Amino acid sequence: MKRYIAELIGTMVLVLFGCGSAAIAGQYLGFLGIAMAFGLSIVAMAYVIGDISGCHINPAVSIGMWIDGRMEVKDLIMYIVFQCIGAIIGIALLVAIINSSAYLGGYLTTGLGQNGFGTASTVGINVVGAIIVEIILTFVFVFTVLGVTKKTENATVAGIVIGLTLAFVHIMGIPLTGTSVNPARSLAPALFMGGQALQQVWVFILAPIVGAVIAGFLYKVLSSEDI
């Protein structure tokens, strides 16, 4: 149970600070600042809960780990459930913070860092483009996580590598889709925002899963000693 709670807390922190930076401070931070907020959240949590749960805090990462044989099905399901709960708690806290401000205008005005395509995309990317982008970005992220965590001697630097990787995929992805690469991070704000965000969220659940599956199987093949 400790591992599941650790995943809940880690995902809550990631979503609160990552989506919170996009919603509250995005106009001041710019894309690079938002990307760093997501990345630094991973770095912080990796060194806190990494020894407890592995600090997946992302269903896509857990799927990749399961494909590579590092998780049982039961743990995969429980990780995903608790990650989604943590993301929802993180967004609920963000909503409370935004709504407590006299000048932000409420969360429907600021948004909650939700993902989107078409008119919800800064560059107007279409649904096919959004799916391709999210598959690629998730593949790169999960592939990196699988590689850097494979060897125990990488433990001291793994959190930094993973955090920086999340930041650099966000730098490219934010103007395109807002960058998901994490179904839990996308589902939570969509549930609160409703409307277009909720209608489009399927892309940001499906595409990261596809990217994670590709990364998991490819890494498993490439790292196999049978080749």
One Martini backbone bead per residue (centre of mass of N, CA, C, O) as a GRO file, in nm:
protein
  227
    1MET     BB    1   0.054   0.064  -0.017
    2LYS     BB    2   0.291   0.265  -0.015
    3ARG     BB    3   0.329   0.278  -0.322
    4TYR     BB    4   0.051   0.396  -0.393
    5ILE     BB    5   0.068   0.654  -0.222
    6ALA     BB    6   0.322   0.762  -0.357
    7GLU     BB    7   0.187   0.792  -0.635
    8LEU     BB    8  -0.028   0.989  -0.550
    9ILE     BB    9   0.157   1.215  -0.450
   10GLY     BB   10   0.333   1.251  -0.701
   11THR     BB   11   0.099   1.319  -0.898
   12MET     BB   12  -0.011   1.559  -0.748
   13VAL     BB   13   0.242   1.735  -0.772
   14LEU     BB   14   0.274   1.738  -1.076
   15VAL     BB   15  -0.009   1.860  -1.139
   16LEU     BB   16  -0.013   2.109  -0.961
   17PHE     BB   17   0.260   2.242  -1.073
   18GLY     BB   18   0.229   2.207  -1.375
   19CYS     BB   19  -0.066   2.308  -1.421
   20GLY     BB   20  -0.036   2.558  -1.242
   21SER     BB   21   0.173   2.705  -1.415
   22ALA     BB   22  -0.006   2.723  -1.668
   23ALA     BB   23  -0.256   2.872  -1.535
   24ILE     BB   24  -0.109   3.107  -1.359
   25ALA     BB   25   0.210   3.151  -1.506
   26GLY     BB   26   0.231   3.126  -1.820
   27GLN     BB   27   0.253   3.434  -1.909
   28TYR     BB   28   0.540   3.454  -1.756
   29LEU     BB   29   0.706   3.184  -1.830
   30GLY     BB   30   0.630   3.016  -2.051
   31PHE     BB   31   0.717   2.727  -2.197
   32LEU     BB   32   0.980   2.679  -2.038
   33GLY     BB   33   0.865   2.712  -1.750
   34ILE     BB   34   0.658   2.483  -1.766
   35ALA     BB   35   0.851   2.257  -1.836
   36MET     BB   36   1.019   2.287  -1.570
   37ALA     BB   37   0.791   2.225  -1.374
   38PHE     BB   38   0.756   1.934  -1.459
   39GLY     BB   39   1.051   1.840  -1.432
   40LEU     BB   40   1.098   1.923  -1.129
   41SER     BB   41   0.881   1.742  -1.013
   42ILE     BB   42   1.025   1.480  -1.084
   43VAL     BB   43   1.286   1.526  -0.935
   44ALA     BB   44   1.172   1.554  -0.653
   45MET     BB   45   1.013   1.279  -0.641
   46ALA     BB   46   1.244   1.079  -0.708
   47TYR     BB   47   1.400   1.152  -0.424
   48VAL     BB   48   1.151   1.055  -0.242
   49ILE     BB   49   0.988   0.789  -0.398
   50GLY     BB   50   1.178   0.599  -0.557
   51ASP     BB   51   1.229   0.379  -0.320
   52ILE     BB   52   0.920   0.297  -0.306
   53SER     BB   53   0.789   0.307  -0.635
   54GLY     BB   54   0.980   0.458  -0.872
   55CYS     BB   55   0.835   0.706  -0.983
   56HIS     BB   56   0.610   0.722  -1.213
   57ILE     BB   57   0.351   0.917  -1.221
   58ASN     BB   58   0.254   0.730  -1.483
   59PRO     BB   59   0.090   0.513  -1.680
   60ALA     BB   60   0.297   0.489  -1.911
   61VAL     BB   61   0.532   0.394  -1.737
   62SER     BB   62   0.396   0.144  -1.616
   63ILE     BB   63   0.352   0.002  -1.885
   64GLY     BB   64   0.649  -0.018  -1.962
   65MET     BB   65   0.733  -0.183  -1.712
   66TRP     BB   66   0.547  -0.424  -1.764
   67ILE     BB   67   0.660  -0.507  -2.042
   68ASP     BB   68   0.961  -0.537  -1.908
   69GLY     BB   69   0.900  -0.706  -1.627
   70ARG     BB   70   0.866  -0.497  -1.350
   71MET     BB   71   0.555  -0.586  -1.333
   72GLU     BB   72   0.254  -0.653  -1.215
   73VAL     BB   73  -0.072  -0.637  -1.284
   74LYS     BB   74  -0.172  -0.540  -1.011
   75ASP     BB   75   0.023  -0.298  -0.990
   76LEU     BB   76  -0.061  -0.156  -1.244
   77ILE     BB   77  -0.353  -0.099  -1.163
   78MET     BB   78  -0.293   0.050  -0.894
   79TYR     BB   79  -0.117   0.271  -1.003
   80ILE     BB   80  -0.327   0.397  -1.194
   81VAL     BB   81  -0.542   0.460  -0.986
   82PHE     BB   82  -0.360   0.641  -0.798
   83GLN     BB   83  -0.274   0.841  -1.013
   84CYS     BB   84  -0.559   0.949  -1.076
   85ILE     BB   85  -0.625   1.042  -0.793
   86GLY     BB   86  -0.387   1.238  -0.763
   87ALA     BB   87  -0.464   1.419  -1.003
   88ILE     BB   88  -0.742   1.506  -0.894
   89ILE     BB   89  -0.638   1.635  -0.638
   90GLY     BB   90  -0.452   1.840  -0.771
   91ILE     BB   91  -0.683   1.989  -0.925
   92ALA     BB   92  -0.860   2.058  -0.684
   93LEU     BB   93  -0.649   2.241  -0.553
   94LEU     BB   94  -0.622   2.434  -0.791
   95VAL     BB   95  -0.912   2.532  -0.792
   96ALA     BB   96  -0.908   2.648  -0.504
   97ILE     BB   97  -0.686   2.854  -0.554
   98ILE     BB   98  -0.809   3.012  -0.791
   99ASN     BB   99  -1.093   3.073  -0.645
  100SER     BB  100  -0.942   3.250  -0.411
  101SER     BB  101  -0.911   3.465  -0.623
  102ALA     BB  102  -0.988   3.801  -0.720
  103TYR     BB  103  -0.816   3.801  -1.026
  104LEU     BB  104  -0.843   3.526  -1.205
  105GLY     BB  105  -1.165   3.427  -1.260
  106GLY     BB  106  -1.127   3.140  -1.246
  107TYR     BB  107  -1.079   2.824  -1.391
  108LEU     BB  108  -1.236   2.883  -1.663
  109THR     BB  109  -1.033   3.115  -1.734
  110THR     BB  110  -0.740   2.986  -1.688
  111GLY     BB  111  -0.746   2.704  -1.656
  112LEU     BB  112  -0.572   2.353  -1.623
  113GLY     BB  113  -0.368   2.251  -1.843
  114GLN     BB  114  -0.501   2.144  -2.078
  115ASN     BB  115  -0.559   1.954  -2.348
  116GLY     BB  116  -0.527   2.001  -2.721
  117PHE     BB  117  -0.699   2.065  -3.032
  118GLY     BB  118  -0.718   2.286  -3.262
  119THR     BB  119  -0.853   2.546  -3.092
  120ALA     BB  120  -0.676   2.428  -2.832
  121SER     BB  121  -0.434   2.507  -3.005
  122THR     BB  122  -0.185   2.724  -3.069
  123VAL     BB  123  -0.138   2.590  -3.382
  124GLY     BB  124  -0.384   2.401  -3.481
  125ILE     BB  125  -0.376   2.110  -3.444
  126ASN     BB  126  -0.473   1.814  -3.538
  127VAL     BB  127  -0.568   1.500  -3.449
  128VAL     BB  128  -0.342   1.350  -3.596
  129GLY     BB  129  -0.109   1.523  -3.494
  130ALA     BB  130  -0.161   1.475  -3.193
  131ILE     BB  131  -0.116   1.171  -3.194
  132ILE     BB  132   0.171   1.171  -3.304
  133VAL     BB  133   0.302   1.349  -3.091
  134GLU     BB  134   0.226   1.176  -2.837
  135ILE     BB  135   0.367   0.921  -2.922
  136ILE     BB  136   0.653   1.035  -2.948
  137LEU     BB  137   0.689   1.168  -2.669
  138THR     BB  138   0.630   0.912  -2.504
  139PHE     BB  139   0.843   0.734  -2.618
  140VAL     BB  140   1.087   0.899  -2.530
  141PHE     BB  141   1.025   0.903  -2.228
  142VAL     BB  142   0.993   0.595  -2.168
  143PHE     BB  143   1.258   0.501  -2.292
  144THR     BB  144   1.432   0.660  -2.093
  145VAL     BB  145   1.330   0.539  -1.830
  146LEU     BB  146   1.406   0.245  -1.890
  147GLY     BB  147   1.711   0.294  -1.931
  148VAL     BB  148   1.796   0.458  -1.662
  149THR     BB  149   1.659   0.221  -1.461
  150LYS     BB  150   1.808  -0.054  -1.518
  151LYS     BB  151   2.055   0.059  -1.358
  152THR     BB  152   2.168   0.107  -1.038
  153GLU     BB  153   2.405   0.316  -1.105
  154ASN     BB  154   2.175   0.544  -1.196
  155ALA     BB  155   2.022   0.648  -0.938
  156THR     BB  156   2.157   0.939  -0.893
  157VAL     BB  157   2.054   1.045  -1.204
  158ALA     BB  158   1.766   0.965  -1.296
  159GLY     BB  159   1.590   1.207  -1.205
  160ILE     BB  160   1.727   1.417  -1.388
  161VAL     BB  161   1.690   1.284  -1.661
  162ILE     BB  162   1.380   1.262  -1.649
  163GLY     BB  163   1.317   1.561  -1.599
  164LEU     BB  164   1.457   1.670  -1.859
  165THR     BB  165   1.290   1.504  -2.056
  166LEU     BB  166   1.017   1.622  -1.983
  167ALA     BB  167   1.096   1.910  -2.055
  168PHE     BB  168   1.173   1.869  -2.363
  169VAL     BB  169   0.892   1.760  -2.453
  170HIS     BB  170   0.741   2.020  -2.368
  171ILE     BB  171   0.872   2.230  -2.548
  172MET     BB  172   0.745   2.104  -2.806
  173GLY     BB  173   0.435   2.033  -2.707
  174ILE     BB  174   0.282   2.281  -2.597
  175PRO     BB  175   0.201   2.428  -2.875
  176LEU     BB  176   0.043   2.173  -2.978
  177THR     BB  177  -0.108   2.014  -2.692
  178GLY     BB  178   0.039   2.070  -2.395
  179THR     BB  179   0.129   1.807  -2.311
  180SER     BB  180   0.118   1.490  -2.189
  181VAL     BB  181   0.241   1.173  -2.151
  182ASN     BB  182  -0.021   1.158  -1.938
  183PRO     BB  183  -0.327   1.046  -1.863
  184ALA     BB  184  -0.373   1.163  -1.575
  185ARG     BB  185  -0.297   1.463  -1.643
  186SER     BB  186  -0.543   1.484  -1.854
  187LEU     BB  187  -0.801   1.387  -1.709
  188ALA     BB  188  -0.839   1.580  -1.469
  189PRO     BB  189  -0.888   1.859  -1.614
  190ALA     BB  190  -1.120   1.756  -1.798
  191LEU     BB  191  -1.327   1.695  -1.573
  192PHE     BB  192  -1.345   2.002  -1.483
  193MET     BB  193  -1.389   2.150  -1.763
  194GLY     BB  194  -1.500   2.008  -1.988
  195GLY     BB  195  -1.615   1.991  -2.285
  196GLN     BB  196  -1.361   1.999  -2.498
  197ALA     BB  197  -1.160   1.858  -2.310
  198LEU     BB  198  -1.336   1.599  -2.275
  199GLN     BB  199  -1.372   1.530  -2.580
  200GLN     BB  200  -1.037   1.514  -2.628
  201VAL     BB  201  -0.899   1.315  -2.412
  202TRP     BB  202  -0.863   1.047  -2.568
  203VAL     BB  203  -0.595   1.123  -2.704
  204PHE     BB  204  -0.443   1.156  -2.404
  205ILE     BB  205  -0.473   0.841  -2.359
  206LEU     BB  206  -0.407   0.676  -2.614
  207ALA     BB  207  -0.131   0.783  -2.723
  208PRO     BB  208   0.047   0.726  -2.468
  209ILE     BB  209  -0.005   0.423  -2.470
  210VAL     BB  210   0.118   0.365  -2.744
  211GLY     BB  211   0.400   0.482  -2.681
  212ALA     BB  212   0.455   0.288  -2.442
  213VAL     BB  213   0.435   0.021  -2.594
  214ILE     BB  214   0.659   0.071  -2.793
  215ALA     BB  215   0.882   0.124  -2.587
  216GLY     BB  216   0.863  -0.143  -2.431
  217PHE     BB  217   0.917  -0.344  -2.668
  218LEU     BB  218   1.175  -0.219  -2.782
  219TYR     BB  219   1.345  -0.232  -2.524
  220LYS     BB  220   1.321  -0.535  -2.479
  221VAL     BB  221   1.463  -0.614  -2.741
  222LEU     BB  222   1.732  -0.443  -2.716
  223SER     BB  223   1.800  -0.567  -2.410
  224SER     BB  224   1.833  -0.838  -2.512
  225GLU     BB  225   2.053  -1.127  -2.501
  226ASP     BB  226   1.936  -1.284  -2.766
  227ILE     BB  227   2.061  -1.081  -2.997
   0.00000   0.00000   0.00000
